[in-house]
Amino acid sequence: MTIKKGDLILLCTEEGRTYLIEANERPFQTHKDNFPLKELVGKPFGTTIIGTKGHKAYALRPTVYDYLMKLKRVTQIIYPKDIGYILLRLDVCPGKIVLECGTGSGSLLIAFSHAVGEEGKVISYEKEARFQEVARENLKRFGLLERVVFKGEAQGVFEEKEEVDAVFLDLKTPWELLEGAWRALKGGAPLGVLLPTANQVSETLRALEKLPFVGTEVLEIMLRFYKTNPERFRPEDRMVAHTAYLLFTRKIKED
């Protein structure tokens, strides 16, 4: 695949710094060099570009991971270490209809909209209009805006009734929307909840006991990177540890 004018590229410098930018007529300046991006147009991804001072950089094709780590943020985001597991637990794949409540800056929304494909749809509820605008910008930049339907604040219930394949809640008081999530989900479908604090977990578990859900699990995911020097291979000095608790459960129907 060749690079076209306006395509997003991940520019990776020799020292490993990365920048998500468009291939266009304007040169791109780092702290070390000035790179003529117009020279990349028509060339394949992976091409090496030489700066005006002789430094090298590499034009890589961005992955969804790159999009998530480089998006515009106005809120705390859900990180890839949690997103990958969420996608699997909610069985998000092409053609599915996914409902989320709590758009934020749109990191999970980008992952959802990428995973459901052109045939699927993501419904995203958010009470803050300014958060939605940022999420729209991020989705448009990555070519995913048409797969998403934005809605305002959910007042205890969702408009959807037994028509979505998965629900994910990311808000301060998710227990207030558990019944609404149950009504929106198809039978047997999964619900996921992100909970930053232990007391939020307890409150949500108490509320779940009163509703027809089964198979409830709570977990957290740790991630540790390692230094890539073969002579002194060891863990990095800092670790991405606790970010939030994740809760998953499944809807059942009672006679």
C-alpha positions as CSV (number, residue, x, y, z in Angstrom):
1,M,0.0,0.0,0.0
2,T,1.4,3.4,-1.0
3,I,1.1,6.6,0.9
4,K,-1.4,9.2,-0.5
5,K,-1.5,12.9,0.2
6,G,-3.5,13.4,3.4
7,D,-2.9,9.9,4.7
8,L,-2.1,9.5,8.4
9,I,1.4,8.1,9.0
10,L,3.2,7.2,12.1
11,L,6.6,8.9,11.8
12,C,9.1,7.0,13.9
13,T,12.5,8.6,14.5
14,E,15.8,6.8,15.0
15,E,15.6,7.2,18.8
16,G,12.1,5.8,18.9
17,R,9.9,8.9,19.2
18,T,6.7,8.6,17.3
19,Y,4.3,11.2,15.8
20,L,0.9,10.6,14.2
21,I,0.8,13.1,11.3
22,E,-0.6,13.6,7.8
23,A,1.5,13.2,4.7
24,N,1.3,16.6,3.1
25,E,3.3,19.5,1.5
26,R,4.4,20.9,4.8
27,P,7.7,19.7,6.4
28,F,7.5,18.2,9.9
29,Q,10.0,19.5,12.5
30,T,11.2,17.5,15.5
31,H,13.7,18.7,18.1
32,K,16.5,17.2,16.0
33,D,15.5,17.7,12.3
34,N,13.1,18.8,9.6
35,F,11.5,16.1,7.5
36,P,10.1,16.8,4.0
37,L,6.8,14.8,4.2
38,K,5.9,15.5,0.5
39,E,8.7,13.0,-0.5
40,L,6.6,10.2,1.1
41,V,3.6,10.6,-1.3
42,G,3.5,7.7,-3.7
43,K,6.0,5.6,-1.7
44,P,5.1,2.5,0.4
45,F,4.6,2.5,4.1
46,G,7.9,1.6,5.8
47,T,9.8,4.1,3.7
48,T,12.8,5.8,5.3
49,I,12.9,9.6,5.0
50,I,16.0,11.7,5.5
51,G,15.8,15.1,7.3
52,T,17.6,18.2,6.2
53,K,20.2,17.6,8.9
54,G,20.8,14.0,7.9
55,H,18.7,12.2,10.6
56,K,16.5,9.3,9.6
57,A,12.8,8.6,10.3
58,Y,10.4,5.9,9.1
59,A,6.9,6.3,7.8
60,L,4.9,3.5,9.3
61,R,1.2,2.6,8.7
62,P,-0.6,3.5,12.0
63,T,-2.4,0.7,13.9
64,V,-5.5,1.1,16.1
65,Y,-3.1,1.1,19.0
66,D,-1.3,4.2,17.6
67,Y,-4.7,6.0,17.1
68,L,-5.6,5.3,20.7
69,M,-2.3,6.5,22.1
70,K,-2.2,9.7,20.0
71,L,-5.9,10.9,20.1
72,K,-6.9,14.3,21.4
73,R,-7.9,14.0,25.1
74,V,-10.1,16.1,27.3
75,T,-10.8,13.3,29.8
76,Q,-9.0,10.3,31.2
77,I,-9.1,7.6,28.6
78,I,-9.4,3.8,28.7
79,Y,-6.0,2.4,27.7
80,P,-5.2,-0.5,25.3
81,K,-4.3,-2.8,28.1
82,D,-7.9,-2.8,29.2
83,I,-9.5,-2.2,25.8
84,G,-8.2,-5.5,24.3
85,Y,-9.8,-7.5,27.0
86,I,-13.0,-5.6,26.9
87,L,-13.4,-6.3,23.2
88,L,-13.0,-10.0,23.8
89,R,-15.3,-10.2,26.8
90,L,-18.1,-8.2,24.9
91,D,-17.5,-10.3,21.8
92,V,-17.3,-7.1,19.6
93,C,-16.8,-8.1,16.0
94,P,-18.1,-7.1,12.5
95,G,-21.8,-6.6,12.2
96,K,-22.5,-6.2,16.0
97,I,-24.4,-3.4,17.6
98,V,-22.7,-2.1,20.7
99,L,-24.0,0.5,23.2
100,E,-21.7,2.5,25.4
101,C,-22.5,5.1,28.0
102,G,-19.8,7.6,28.8
103,T,-18.1,8.7,25.5
104,G,-15.3,10.7,27.1
105,S,-12.6,11.4,24.6
106,G,-13.5,8.4,22.6
107,S,-10.7,5.9,23.1
108,L,-12.9,2.9,23.6
109,L,-15.3,4.2,21.0
110,I,-12.6,4.2,18.4
111,A,-11.8,0.5,19.3
112,F,-15.5,-0.4,19.2
113,S,-16.2,1.3,15.9
114,H,-13.1,-0.3,14.3
115,A,-14.1,-3.7,15.5
116,V,-17.8,-3.7,14.4
117,G,-16.7,-2.9,10.8
118,E,-18.8,-1.2,8.1
119,E,-21.8,-3.4,8.8
120,G,-21.9,-2.8,12.5
121,K,-22.9,0.2,14.7
122,V,-21.9,1.8,18.0
123,I,-24.4,3.9,20.0
124,S,-22.7,6.3,22.4
125,Y,-24.4,8.1,25.2
126,E,-22.7,11.2,26.8
127,K,-24.2,14.1,28.8
128,E,-21.2,16.5,28.1
129,A,-21.5,18.0,24.6
130,R,-17.9,19.1,24.6
131,F,-16.7,15.6,25.2
132,Q,-18.8,14.4,22.2
133,E,-17.3,17.0,20.0
134,V,-13.8,15.9,20.8
135,A,-14.8,12.3,20.2
136,R,-16.3,13.2,16.9
137,E,-13.0,14.9,15.9
138,N,-11.0,11.8,16.8
139,L,-13.4,9.5,14.9
140,K,-13.4,11.7,11.8
141,R,-9.6,11.9,11.8
142,F,-9.4,8.1,11.8
143,G,-12.3,7.6,9.3
144,L,-14.7,5.9,11.7
145,L,-17.3,8.6,12.3
146,E,-20.0,7.0,10.1
147,R,-20.2,3.9,12.3
148,V,-21.3,5.8,15.4
149,V,-24.6,7.2,16.5
150,F,-24.2,9.9,19.2
151,K,-26.9,10.4,21.9
152,G,-27.2,12.6,24.9
153,E,-27.6,11.8,28.6
154,A,-29.3,8.5,29.5
155,Q,-32.0,9.3,32.0
156,G,-32.1,5.9,33.8
157,V,-32.9,4.0,30.6
158,F,-31.7,3.7,27.0
159,E,-33.9,4.2,23.9
160,E,-32.9,0.7,22.7
161,K,-35.0,-2.3,23.8
162,E,-33.5,-5.8,23.5
163,E,-31.6,-4.9,20.3
164,V,-27.9,-4.5,21.2
165,D,-25.3,-7.2,21.3
166,A,-23.2,-5.6,24.2
167,V,-23.3,-2.7,26.6
168,F,-20.4,-1.0,28.3
169,L,-20.8,1.6,31.1
170,D,-18.1,4.1,32.0
171,L,-19.6,6.7,34.4
172,K,-19.6,7.6,38.1
173,T,-22.8,5.9,39.0
174,P,-23.2,2.9,36.7
175,W,-25.6,1.1,39.1
176,E,-28.2,3.7,38.1
177,L,-28.2,2.3,34.6
178,L,-28.0,-1.4,35.2
179,E,-31.7,-2.0,34.7
180,G,-31.6,0.2,31.5
181,A,-28.6,-1.9,30.3
182,W,-30.6,-5.1,30.9
183,R,-33.5,-3.8,28.9
184,A,-31.3,-2.7,26.0
185,L,-29.4,-6.1,25.7
186,K,-30.4,-9.1,23.7
187,G,-30.9,-12.2,25.8
188,G,-27.7,-13.8,27.0
189,A,-25.6,-10.7,25.9
190,P,-22.7,-9.3,27.9
191,L,-22.5,-6.2,30.0
192,G,-19.2,-4.6,30.9
193,V,-18.5,-1.8,33.5
194,L,-15.4,0.2,34.2
195,L,-15.0,1.1,37.9
196,P,-12.1,3.3,39.1
197,T,-12.7,2.7,42.9
198,A,-13.5,-0.2,45.2
199,N,-16.6,1.4,46.6
200,Q,-18.0,1.8,43.1
201,V,-17.4,-1.9,42.6
202,S,-19.3,-2.7,45.8
203,E,-22.2,-0.5,45.0
204,T,-22.5,-2.0,41.5
205,L,-22.4,-5.6,42.8
206,R,-25.1,-4.8,45.3
207,A,-27.3,-3.4,42.5
208,L,-26.6,-6.4,40.3
209,E,-27.9,-8.8,42.9
210,K,-31.4,-7.4,42.3
211,L,-31.4,-8.0,38.5
212,P,-31.3,-11.0,36.2
213,F,-27.6,-11.2,35.4
214,V,-25.3,-14.2,35.9
215,G,-21.6,-15.0,35.6
216,T,-20.4,-11.8,37.2
217,E,-16.7,-11.3,37.5
218,V,-14.5,-8.4,38.7
219,L,-10.8,-8.1,37.7
220,E,-8.0,-5.8,37.0
221,I,-5.2,-6.0,34.4
222,M,-1.6,-5.3,35.0
223,L,0.9,-4.5,32.2
224,R,4.7,-4.4,32.5
225,F,7.1,-3.5,29.7
226,Y,10.7,-4.7,29.4
227,K,13.9,-2.9,28.3
228,T,14.8,-4.1,24.8
229,N,18.6,-4.0,25.3
230,P,19.7,-7.6,24.7
231,E,22.7,-7.1,27.0
232,R,20.7,-6.0,30.0
233,F,17.2,-7.3,29.4
234,R,15.0,-6.5,32.4
235,P,11.7,-4.8,33.4
236,E,11.3,-1.1,32.8
237,D,11.6,1.0,35.9
238,R,8.0,2.1,35.8
239,M,5.0,-0.2,35.4
240,V,1.4,0.5,34.2
241,A,-0.4,-1.1,37.0
242,H,-3.9,-0.4,38.3
243,T,-6.0,1.8,36.1
244,A,-9.5,0.6,37.0
245,Y,-11.6,-2.4,37.9
246,L,-13.5,-4.2,35.2
247,L,-16.8,-5.9,35.8
248,F,-18.4,-8.3,33.3
249,T,-21.7,-10.1,33.6
250,R,-24.4,-11.6,31.3
251,K,-28.1,-10.9,30.9
252,I,-30.6,-13.7,31.5
253,K,-34.4,-13.8,31.2
254,E,-36.5,-15.0,34.1
255,D,-40.0,-16.6,33.6
